[in-house]
Amino acid sequence: MSGYGLRVAAAPSAEPFLPERLALPDLSDAVQRCRGCHLYAPATQAVFGEGGEGARVVLVGEQPGDKEDLEGRPFVGPAGRELDRGLEEAGIDRGAVYVTNAVKHFKFEQRGKRRIHQKPNWTELGACRPWLDAELAVVQPAVVVCLGATAAQSLLGKSFRVTKQRGEAIQAAPLAEWIVATIHPSAILRSRDDESRYAEREAFVADLKVVARLL
């Protein structure tokens, strides 16, 4: 209650929708009933993380894209193929990592038949954070990899800059032993020409090799 007798609205949060038992199957089922913020309404479905509870690496992106929203799985579109390629070149077994997103519903703007990605805001990131915290609590990874600025800032604060601090191993207890930030693989796809795309891809792999060494 404020000093003027007005009730202050609680911040949107997924917390009430989490299941009593924190296990990946229960979380994956419960997230489909999440109404913690408004993003659930236009989305096809929630897209939860994918991978085993014993994964030593958790990769965190921003949010599902159009293809992920339709299929219900993370990183299955073009950015996912770039991620697979980068992990392979860095020597990290794709089957031994857990992949997820900071926000579980696709935020978009409808333009004709196309759905155009929109960056989630801080309120939406905060509302969805309980799902990510629950995933990290269950998986207990050695390393969390933030893919892109949104994921990095959601875990490391607004002042974090991927452009300046990418590839650094940052101690991050209790989230994980280490956090490493890099670009989102979609940034490689947005490169203006083949030369810049090659350079972005090489830098991305170099960042993932930092992760491989931590393991």
C-alpha positions in Angstrom: 0.0 0.0 0.0 1.4 3.4 -0.9 1.3 6.5 1.4 -1.8 7.6 -0.4 -3.7 4.4 0.1 -3.3 3.2 -3.4 -2.5 -0.5 -4.1 0.8 -1.0 -6.0 0.4 -3.6 -8.7 2.7 -6.6 -8.3 5.2 -7.1 -11.1 4.3 -9.8 -13.6 5.8 -13.1 -12.6 5.8 -16.7 -13.6 6.4 -17.8 -10.0 2.8 -18.8 -9.3 2.8 -21.2 -12.2 5.9 -23.2 -11.3 5.1 -26.8 -10.2 5.7 -28.0 -6.7 8.3 -30.5 -7.9 11.3 -29.0 -9.7 12.1 -31.6 -12.3 12.5 -30.9 -16.0 9.4 -32.9 -17.1 7.2 -31.2 -14.6 8.5 -27.8 -15.5 8.1 -28.4 -19.2 4.5 -29.4 -18.7 3.7 -26.5 -16.3 5.2 -23.8 -18.6 2.4 -24.4 -21.1 -0.1 -23.1 -18.5 2.0 -20.0 -17.7 0.2 -16.7 -17.7 2.9 -14.8 -15.9 3.0 -12.1 -18.5 1.0 -11.1 -21.7 3.4 -12.9 -24.2 1.6 -16.2 -23.9 -1.5 -14.9 -25.7 -0.3 -14.4 -29.3 2.3 -17.2 -29.1 1.5 -20.7 -30.4 3.0 -22.3 -27.3 5.7 -21.9 -24.7 9.1 -23.3 -25.7 10.9 -24.8 -22.8 14.5 -25.9 -22.6 15.9 -29.2 -24.0 18.6 -31.5 -22.8 19.5 -33.7 -19.9 19.5 -32.9 -16.2 23.1 -33.8 -16.0 24.3 -31.4 -18.7 27.5 -29.5 -17.8 26.7 -26.6 -20.1 23.5 -24.6 -20.3 23.2 -22.3 -23.3 20.8 -19.4 -22.8 19.4 -17.5 -25.8 16.9 -14.6 -25.9 13.6 -16.1 -26.8 12.2 -18.7 -29.3 11.9 -17.6 -32.9 9.1 -18.2 -35.4 10.1 -21.8 -36.2 10.7 -22.6 -32.6 7.3 -21.2 -31.6 5.7 -23.5 -34.2 7.6 -26.6 -33.4 7.8 -26.1 -29.6 11.6 -26.8 -29.4 14.5 -24.4 -28.9 17.1 -23.6 -31.5 15.7 -25.6 -34.4 15.8 -22.8 -37.0 18.7 -21.3 -38.9 20.3 -19.9 -35.7 20.1 -23.4 -34.3 22.1 -24.8 -37.2 24.7 -22.1 -36.7 24.9 -23.1 -33.0 25.3 -26.8 -33.8 28.1 -25.9 -36.2 29.9 -23.7 -33.6 29.6 -26.4 -30.9 31.0 -29.0 -33.2 34.0 -26.8 -34.2 34.7 -26.0 -30.6 34.6 -29.7 -29.6 31.5 -29.5 -27.4 29.1 -32.4 -27.8 25.7 -30.9 -28.7 24.0 -33.9 -27.0 25.7 -33.0 -23.7 24.4 -29.5 -23.4 21.1 -28.0 -22.3 19.6 -25.3 -24.5 17.0 -22.8 -23.4 15.9 -19.1 -23.6 15.5 -16.3 -21.1 11.9 -15.8 -22.4 9.8 -18.8 -23.2 7.2 -17.3 -25.5 7.9 -15.8 -28.9 7.5 -12.0 -28.9 6.7 -10.7 -32.4 5.0 -8.0 -34.5 2.6 -9.3 -37.2 3.4 -7.8 -40.6 1.1 -9.3 -43.2 1.7 -13.0 -43.1 5.2 -12.6 -41.4 5.9 -12.5 -37.7 8.8 -10.2 -37.0 10.9 -10.8 -33.9 10.7 -8.1 -31.2 13.2 -7.8 -28.3 11.7 -8.7 -24.9 11.7 -5.8 -22.4 12.9 -5.9 -18.8 9.4 -6.5 -17.4 9.0 -9.6 -19.7 12.5 -10.9 -18.8 11.8 -10.5 -15.1 8.4 -12.2 -15.4 10.0 -15.2 -17.1 13.1 -15.4 -14.9 11.6 -18.0 -12.5 11.5 -20.6 -15.3 15.2 -20.0 -16.1 16.2 -20.1 -12.4 14.3 -23.4 -12.0 16.1 -24.9 -15.0 19.5 -23.9 -13.6 18.6 -25.2 -10.2 17.7 -28.6 -11.7 20.5 -29.0 -14.2 23.2 -27.4 -12.0 25.6 -26.8 -14.9 29.3 -26.1 -14.6 29.1 -23.3 -17.2 26.3 -21.1 -18.4 26.7 -19.6 -21.9 24.8 -16.4 -22.6 24.0 -16.1 -26.3 23.5 -12.5 -27.1 23.1 -9.3 -25.1 19.6 -9.9 -23.8 20.5 -13.2 -22.2 23.8 -11.8 -20.8 22.2 -8.7 -19.3 19.4 -10.7 -17.8 21.9 -12.7 -15.8 24.8 -10.3 -15.4 23.1 -6.9 -15.2 22.3 -4.1 -17.6 25.8 -2.7 -17.6 27.2 -5.9 -19.1 28.4 -5.5 -22.7 28.9 -8.5 -24.8 30.9 -6.5 -27.3 33.5 -5.8 -24.7 33.3 -8.8 -22.4 32.6 -11.7 -24.7 34.6 -14.8 -24.2 35.5 -13.9 -20.6 35.1 -16.6 -18.0 33.2 -15.0 -15.1 32.7 -16.7 -11.8 29.0 -16.9 -11.3 28.0 -18.9 -8.1 25.2 -19.8 -7.3 24.0 -19.8 -10.9 27.0 -21.9 -12.1 30.7 -22.1 -11.6 31.2 -20.0 -14.6 29.3 -17.8 -17.1 30.7 -17.0 -20.5 28.9 -14.6 -22.9 29.1 -14.5 -26.7 27.0 -13.4 -29.6 23.7 -15.0 -30.5 24.2 -17.2 -33.5 21.6 -15.3 -35.4 24.1 -12.4 -35.5 26.2 -14.5 -37.8 23.3 -14.9 -40.2 22.7 -11.1 -40.2 26.3 -10.4 -41.3 26.4 -8.1 -44.4 28.7 -10.3 -46.5 30.6 -13.5 -46.7 33.8 -12.0 -45.2 32.1 -10.6 -42.2 30.1 -13.8 -41.7 33.3 -15.8 -41.7 34.9 -13.5 -39.1 31.8 -13.6 -36.9 31.7 -17.4 -37.1 35.4 -17.7 -36.2 35.0 -15.4 -33.2 31.9 -17.3 -32.1 33.8 -20.6 -32.2 36.7 -19.0 -30.3 34.3 -18.0 -27.5 32.9 -21.5 -27.3 36.4 -22.9 -27.1 36.8 -21.0 -23.9 33.8 -23.0 -22.6 35.4 -26.2 -23.8 38.5 -25.4 -21.8 36.5 -24.7 -18.6 35.0 -28.2 -18.9 
